[in-house]
């Protein structure tokens, strides 16, 4: 009580005015706490949405198709003799051919629909900058000119080793 009375007299306010100011400060602090709680909730919802987006059904289907093609390709490569007609950067499996990205030339990459000579050169430079070690198709998004659609096209035509 004494502290409130001394502050009130120093500021020239009455006890009622000091009580109103204290209540206003309390409401201000509550409002700030609620706002920060909402931003935390929004961040959590955004993180959940990112996880759901990261593993969409289309991506899972694409990965399963790629795995099946890779298994078929490995089975065919193991059964085939060492003198094959295909260049070492092209792998044939189940009637389709896939290009092995770690050994592909710019000309072979150009044969992929939607890949220009400039973009093929960028892909070769990207591979060289990573010393040939590209482990995920998502890494291609770092290459200028490649978005999600073009990345899906690359998934259909390339094999990462």
ZABA-413858 format. One record per atom (N, C-alpha, C): residue in one letter; atom name; x, y, z. Coordinates in steps of 0.05 Angstrom, whole numbers, plus 5000, padded with zeros to 4 digits. Last residue first. Layout:
residues N
PT   resn   name      x      y      z
PT      A     CA      X      Y      Z
...
end
This chain:
residues 161
PT   resn   name      x      y      z
PT      X      N   5453   4145   3830
PT      X     CA   5470   4124   3842
PT      X      C   5491   4136   3859
PT      X      N   5389   4156   3805
PT      X     CA   5410   4167   3821
PT      X      C   5426   4144   3833
PT      X      N   5363   4158   3741
PT      X     CA   5368   4141   3764
PT      X      C   5392   4153   3779
PT      X      N   5311   4193   3704
PT      X     CA   5338   4190   3715
PT      X      C   5339   4169   3737
PT      X      N   5259   4199   3687
PT      X     CA   5279   4192   3667
PT      X      C   5307   4187   3678
PT      X      N   5226   4212   3729
PT      X     CA   5216   4191   3711
PT      X      C   5239   4182   3692
PT      X      N   5253   4253   3754
PT      X     CA   5249   4228   3769
PT      X      C   5241   4205   3750
PT      X      N   5247   4293   3716
PT      X     CA   5274   4281   3720
PT      X      C   5271   4255   3735
PT      X      N   5193   4305   3725
PT      X     CA   5202   4294   3699
PT      X      C   5229   4281   3701
PT      X      N   5197   4326   3776
PT      X     CA   5182   4301   3772
PT      X      C   5189   4288   3745
PT      X      N   5226   4372   3764
PT      X     CA   5238   4352   3781
PT      X      C   5224   4325   3778
PT      X      N   5188   4400   3735
PT      X     CA   5212   4390   3721
PT      X      C   5226   4369   3737
PT      X      N   5153   4411   3778
PT      X     CA   5144   4396   3755
PT      X      C   5168   4384   3739
PT      X      N   5185   4441   3815
PT      X     CA   5173   4415   3823
PT      X      C   5165   4398   3798
PT      X      N   5239   4468   3776
PT      X     CA   5218   4470   3796
PT      X      C   5207   4442   3801
PT      X      N   5297   4493   3752
PT      X     CA   5284   4468   3758
PT      X      C   5264   4473   3781
PT      X      N   5324   4540   3745
PT      X     CA   5307   4531   3723
PT      X      C   5293   4505   3728
PT      X      N   5382   4526   3781
PT      X     CA   5365   4547   3769
PT      X      C   5350   4536   3745
PT      X      N   5380   4475   3829
PT      X     CA   5390   4483   3802
PT      X      C   5371   4504   3791
PT      X      N   5355   4459   3874
PT      X     CA   5376   4480   3877
PT      X      C   5386   4490   3850
PT      X      N   5324   4417   3860
PT      X     CA   5310   4443   3863
PT      X      C   5330   4466   3867
PT      X      N   5355   4372   3864
PT      X     CA   5354   4386   3838
PT      X      C   5340   4413   3840
PT      X      N   5345   4352   3914
PT      X     CA   5369   4368   3911
PT      X      C   5369   4383   3884
PT      X      N   5303   4318   3907
PT      X     CA   5297   4344   3918
PT      X      C   5321   4363   3915
PT      X      N   5325   4270   3895
PT      X     CA   5315   4286   3873
PT      X      C   5308   4314   3882
PT      X      N   5385   4255   3929
PT      X     CA   5356   4258   3929
PT      X      C   5348   4275   3906
PT      X      N   5440   4251   3921
PT      X     CA   5427   4229   3934
PT      X      C   5396   4230   3933
PT      X      N   5494   4260   3883
PT      X     CA   5467   4272   3886
PT      X      C   5450   4249   3897
PT      X      N   5556   4264   3873
PT      X     CA   5540   4252   3894
PT      X      C   5514   4267   3898
PT      X      N   5592   4288   3839
PT      X     CA   5576   4265   3829
PT      X      C   5558   4253   3849
PT      X      N   5611   4332   3867
PT      X     CA   5629   4310   3862
PT      X      C   5614   4284   3854
PT      X      N   5579   4375   3865
PT      X     CA   5574   4357   3887
PT      X      C   5591   4331   3884
PT      X      N   5595   4399   3819
PT      X     CA   5599   4414   3844
PT      X      C   5595   4396   3868
PT      X      N   5578   4361   3782
PT      X     CA   5607   4364   3786
PT      X      C   5612   4380   3812
PT      X      N   5523   4370   3784
PT      X     CA   5534   4344   3791
PT      X      C   5564   4346   3798
PT      X      N   5522   4423   3765
PT      X     CA   5511   4417   3792
PT      X      C   5523   4390   3801
PT      X      N   5541   4415   3713
PT      X     CA   5557   4432   3732
PT      X      C   5548   4426   3761
PT      X      N   5499   4385   3694
PT      X     CA   5526   4373   3694
PT      X      C   5543   4389   3714
PT      X      N   5457   4422   3698
PT      X     CA   5456   4397   3713
PT      X      C   5483   4384   3715
PT      X      N   5475   4461   3662
PT      X     CA   5472   4468   3691
PT      X      C   5471   4442   3708
PT      X      N   5471   4432   3615
PT      X     CA   5497   4441   3624
PT      X      C   5497   4448   3654
PT      X      N   5415   4426   3613
PT      X     CA   5432   4402   3615
PT      X      C   5460   4409   3625
PT      X      N   5401   4479   3607
PT      X     CA   5394   4466   3632
PT      X      C   5410   4440   3635
PT      X      N   5421   4487   3555
PT      X     CA   5430   4504   3577
PT      X      C   5425   4490   3604
PT      X      N   5391   4451   3526
PT      X     CA   5420   4447   3527
PT      X      C   5432   4463   3550
PT      X      N   5332   4433   3564
PT      X     CA   5346   4447   3542
PT      X      C   5376   4442   3545
PT      X      N   5283   4389   3578
PT      X     CA   5310   4396   3587
PT      X      C   5325   4408   3563
PT      X      N   5235   4370   3560
PT      X     CA   5235   4394   3576
PT      X      C   5262   4403   3586
PT      X      N   5253   4301   3559
PT      X     CA   5233   4322   3551
PT      X      C   5234   4346   3571
PT      X      N   5320   4285   3552
PT      X     CA   5297   4284   3570
PT      X      C   5278   4307   3562
PT      X      N   5364   4295   3521
PT      X     CA   5343   4278   3509
PT      X      C   5319   4275   3527
PT      X      N   5398   4324   3552
PT      X     CA   5381   4339   3534
PT      X      C   5359   4322   3522
PT      X      N   5427   4283   3576
PT      X     CA   5408   4297   3592
PT      X      C   5389   4313   3575
PT      X      N   5460   4270   3533
PT      X     CA   5441   4250   3543
PT      X      C   5419   4264   3560
PT      X      N   5490   4317   3530
PT      X     CA   5474   4309   3507
PT      X      C   5453   4289   3516
PT      X      N   5518   4316   3578
PT      X     CA   5498   4338   3574
PT      X      C   5480   4330   3550
PT      X      N   5520   4248   3602
PT      X     CA   5532   4272   3589
PT      X      C   5510   4292   3585
PT      X      N   5518   4211   3663
PT      X     CA   5505   4222   3639
PT      X      C   5520   4246   3628
PT      X      N   5533   4189   3711
PT      X     CA   5550   4185   3687
PT      X      C   5540   4197   3662
PT      X      N   5496   4202   3749
PT      X     CA   5524   4205   3756
PT      X      C   5543   4202   3733
PT      X      N   5446   4187   3726
PT      X     CA   5454   4215   3727
PT      X      C   5484   4219   3733
PT      X      N   5430   4143   3679
PT      X     CA   5444   4144   3705
PT      X      C   5456   4172   3707
PT      X      N   5367   4142   3650
PT      X     CA   5394   4152   3648
PT      X      C   5406   4153   3676
PT      X      N   5326   4088   3631
PT      X     CA   5332   4110   3649
PT      X      C   5361   4117   3647
PT      X      N   5276   4062   3588
PT      X     CA   5305   4067   3594
PT      X      C   5307   4091   3612
PT      X      N   5230   4008   3589
PT      X     CA   5236   4036   3591
PT      X      C   5266   4039   3596
PT      X      N   5223   3953   3589
PT      X     CA   5214   3968   3566
PT      X      C   5219   3998   3567
PT      X      N   5247   3939   3639
PT      X     CA   5219   3934   3634
PT      X      C   5208   3952   3611
PT      X      N   5302   3980   3632
PT      X     CA   5288   3963   3650
PT      X      C   5258   3962   3642
PT      X      N   5368   4002   3617
PT      X     CA   5342   3994   3607
PT      X      C   5329   3975   3627
PT      X      N   5408   4057   3627
PT      X     CA   5400   4032   3639
PT      X      C   5372   4025   3629
PT      X      N   5463   4092   3606
PT      X     CA   5435   4087   3601
PT      X      C   5429   4059   3612
PT      X      N   5517   4097   3614
PT      X     CA   5500   4117   3628
PT      X      C   5470   4112   3623
PT      X      N   5543   4060   3583
PT      X     CA   5542   4056   3612
PT      X      C   5524   4076   3626
PT      X      N   5501   4044   3525
PT      X     CA   5522   4059   3537
PT      X      C   5520   4057   3568
PT      X      N   5483   3977   3507
PT      X     CA   5475   4003   3518
PT      X      C   5500   4018   3529
PT      X      N   5502   3927   3495
PT      X     CA   5501   3947   3474
PT      X      C   5496   3975   3485
PT      X      N   5549   3892   3538
PT      X     CA   5522   3903   3532
PT      X      C   5524   3924   3510
PT      X      N   5583   3845   3562
PT      X     CA   5585   3860   3536
PT      X      C   5557   3869   3528
PT      X      N   5568   3817   3608
PT      X     CA   5584   3842   3611
PT      X      C   5586   3858   3585
PT      X      N   5498   3795   3605
PT      X     CA   5527   3791   3604
PT      X      C   5542   3818   3605
PT      X      N   5446   3800   3655
PT      X     CA   5458   3806   3629
PT      X      C   5488   3800   3629
PT      X      N   5431   3795   3707
PT      X     CA   5427   3772   3689
PT      X      C   5441   3776   3663
PT      X      N   5442   3845   3729
PT      X     CA   5455   3821   3740
PT      X      C   5453   3797   3722
PT      X      N   5408   3876   3699
PT      X     CA   5436   3881   3697
PT      X      C   5452   3857   3708
PT      X      N   5358   3857   3717
PT      X     CA   5365   3854   3688
PT      X      C   5396   3857   3685
PT      X      N   5359   3873   3770
PT      X     CA   5356   3845   3763
PT      X      C   5365   3840   3735
PT      X      N   5364   3928   3765
PT      X     CA   5385   3913   3778
PT      X      C   5383   3883   3771
PT      X      N   5315   3939   3740
PT      X     CA   5340   3946   3727
PT      X      C   5363   3930   3739
PT      X      N   5279   3924   3779
PT      X     CA   5278   3910   3754
PT      X      C   5304   3915   3739
PT      X      N   5294   3962   3818
PT      X     CA   5296   3934   3824
PT      X      C   5297   3918   3798
PT      X      N   5281   4010   3791
PT      X     CA   5309   4004   3799
PT      X      C   5313   3975   3805
PT      X      N   5226   4005   3786
PT      X     CA   5243   4006   3762
PT      X      C   5272   4000   3768
PT      X      N   5212   4005   3840
PT      X     CA   5206   3982   3823
PT      X      C   5223   3982   3798
PT      X      N   5229   4057   3854
PT      X     CA   5241   4034   3867
PT      X      C   5236   4008   3851
PT      X      N   5196   4088   3822
PT      X     CA   5225   4090   3818
PT      X      C   5238   4065   3830
PT      X      N   5147   4076   3844
PT      X     CA   5152   4069   3816
PT      X      C   5182   4069   3810
PT      X      N   5155   4097   3896
PT      X     CA   5150   4068   3892
PT      X      C   5155   4059   3864
PT      X      N   5161   4151   3884
PT      X     CA   5183   4136   3896
PT      X      C   5179   4106   3893
PT      X      N   5109   4162   3865
PT      X     CA   5132   4166   3848
PT      X      C   5156   4150   3858
PT      X      N   5079   4152   3910
PT      X     CA   5075   4136   3887
PT      X      C   5099   4137   3868
PT      X      N   5099   4193   3943
PT      X     CA   5102   4166   3951
PT      X      C   5099   4147   3927
PT      X      N   5081   4237   3913
PT      X     CA   5110   4233   3917
PT      X      C   5116   4204   3925
PT      X      N   5026   4231   3917
PT      X     CA   5039   4231   3891
PT      X      C   5069   4226   3893
PT      X      N   5017   4237   3972
PT      X     CA   5012   4211   3959
PT      X      C   5026   4210   3932
PT      X      N   5070   4274   4006
PT      X     CA   5044   4271   3992
PT      X      C   5041   4244   3979
PT      X      N   5107   4292   4047
PT      X     CA   5102   4264   4040
PT      X      C   5074   4260   4028
PT      X      N   5107   4347   4051
PT      X     CA   5132   4333   4045
PT      X      C   5128   4304   4036
PT      X      N   5057   4360   4068
PT      X     CA   5064   4366   4041
PT      X      C   5089   4351   4032
PT      X      N   5060   4344   4121
PT      X     CA   5040   4332   4104
PT      X      C   5047   4336   4075
PT      X      N   5100   4379   4139
PT      X     CA   5104   4350   4140
PT      X      C   5085   4336   4121
PT      X      N   5074   4428   4131
PT      X     CA   5099   4422   4116
PT      X      C   5104   4392   4116
PT      X      N   5032   4423   4168
PT      X     CA   5026   4425   4140
PT      X      C   5050   4419   4123
PT      X      N   5063   4425   4215
PT      X     CA   5047   4401   4209
PT      X      C   5040   4401   4179
PT      X      N   5082   4478   4211
PT      X     CA   5101   4455   4211
PT      X      C   5087   4429   4204
PT      X      N   5034   4506   4215
PT      X     CA   5050   4508   4191
PT      X      C   5070   4485   4189
PT      X      N   5020   4493   4268
PT      X     CA   5003   4484   4246
PT      X      C   5018   4485   4219
PT      X      N   5063   4518   4295
PT      X     CA   5059   4489   4297
PT      X      C   5042   4479   4275
PT      X      N   5052   4571   4281
PT      X     CA   5077   4559   4273
PT      X      C   5075   4529   4274
PT      X      N   5002   4579   4306
PT      X     CA   5004   4581   4277
PT      X      C   5030   4568   4267
PT      X      N   5019   4573   4360
PT      X     CA   5000   4554   4349
PT      X      C   5001   4555   4318
PT      X      N   5051   4618   4364
PT      X     CA   5063   4592   4369
PT      X      C   5045   4571   4357
PT      X      N   5014   4659   4356
PT      X     CA   5036   4655   4336
PT      X      C   5049   4628   4340
PT      X      N   4982   4651   4401
PT      X     CA   4971   4647   4374
PT      X      C   4993   4643   4354
PT      X      N   5018   4666   4441
PT      X     CA   5007   4639   4441
PT      X      C   4995   4632   4413
PT      X      N   5024   4720   4430
PT      X     CA   5047   4702   4426
PT      X      C   5038   4673   4426
PT      X      N   4972   4737   4443
PT      X     CA   4982   4740   4415
PT      X      C   5006   4721   4411
PT      X      N   4970   4726   4497
PT      X     CA   4952   4712   4479
PT      X      C   4962   4714   4450
PT      X      N   5009   4762   4516
PT      X     CA   5012   4734   4521
PT      X      C   4995   4717   4502
PT      X      N   4986   4811   4502
PT      X     CA   5012   4803   4490
PT      X      C   5017   4773   4493
PT      X      N   4941   4810   4535
PT      X     CA   4938   4811   4506
PT      X      C   4964   4802   4492
PT      X      N   4964   4811   4586
PT      X     CA   4948   4788   4578
PT      X      C   4945   4787   4547
PT      X      N   4987   4862   4584
PT      X     CA   5005   4839   4587
PT      X      C   4990   4813   4578
PT      X      N   4940   4893   4581
PT      X     CA   4961   4895   4560
PT      X      C   4979   4870   4561
PT      X      N   4916   4881   4630
PT      X     CA   4903   4873   4605
PT      X      C   4923   4874   4581
PT      X      N   4954   4905   4664
PT      X     CA   4948   4876   4666
PT      X      C   4936   4866   4640
PT      X      N   4949   4958   4650
PT      X     CA   4974   4945   4646
PT      X      C   4971   4914   4646
PT      X      N   4896   4967   4667
PT      X     CA   4903   4970   4639
PT      X      C   4929   4956   4632
PT      X      N   4903   4960   4722
PT      X     CA   4886   4942   4707
PT      X      C   4892   4943   4677
PT      X      N   4936   5004   4733
PT      X     CA   4946   4977   4739
PT      X      C   4930   4956   4724
PT      X      N   4902   5046   4720
PT      X     CA   4927   5042   4705
PT      X      C   4938   5014   4709
PT      X      N   4863   5038   4759
PT      X     CA   4856   5036   4731
PT      X      C   4881   5031   4714
PT      X      N   4894   5048   4805
PT      X     CA   4881   5022   4802
PT      X      C   4874   5018   4772
PT      X      N   4907   5102   4797
PT      X     CA   4929   5083   4798
PT      X      C   4918   5054   4794
PT      X      N   4856   5124   4802
PT      X     CA   4870   5127   4777
PT      X      C   4893   5106   4775
PT      X      N   4847   5113   4856
PT      X     CA   4829   5101   4835
PT      X      C   4843   5102   4808
PT      X      N   4885   5144   4882
PT      X     CA   4886   5115   4884
PT      X      C   4869   5101   4862
PT      X      N   4906   5197   4837
PT      X     CA   4891   5187   4859
PT      X      C   4894   5156   4860
PT      X      N   4970   5228   4821
PT      X     CA   4946   5212   4815
PT      X      C   4932   5203   4840
PT      X      N   5021   5250   4820
PT      X     CA   4998   5267   4823
PT      X      C   4972   5253   4815
PT      X      N   5066   5220   4823
PT      X     CA   5055   5226   4797
PT      X      C   5031   5244   4797
PT      X      N   5074   5218   4878
PT      X     CA   5095   5229   4861
PT      X      C   5085   5236   4833
PT      X      N   5026   5195   4895
PT      X     CA   5031   5222   4902
PT      X      C   5053   5235   4885
PT      X      N   5033   5144   4872
PT      X     CA   5010   5160   4865
PT      X      C   5015   5189   4872
PT      X      N   5078   5126   4898
PT      X     CA   5079   5129   4869
PT      X      C   5057   5148   4860
PT      X      N   5058   5124   4951
PT      X     CA   5081   5141   4945
PT      X      C   5084   5146   4915
PT      X      N   5018   5086   4945
PT      X     CA   5011   5113   4953
PT      X      C   5034   5132   4947
PT      X      N   5047   5041   4932
PT      X     CA   5027   5051   4913
PT      X      C   5020   5080   4919
PT      X      N   5077   5034   4978
PT      X     CA   5091   5039   4953
PT      X      C   5072   5051   4933
PT      X      N   5038   5025   5016
PT      X     CA   5055   5049   5019
PT      X      C   5068   5055   4992
PT      X      N   5016   4976   5000
PT      X     CA   5000   5000   5000
PT      X      C   5017   5025   5000
end
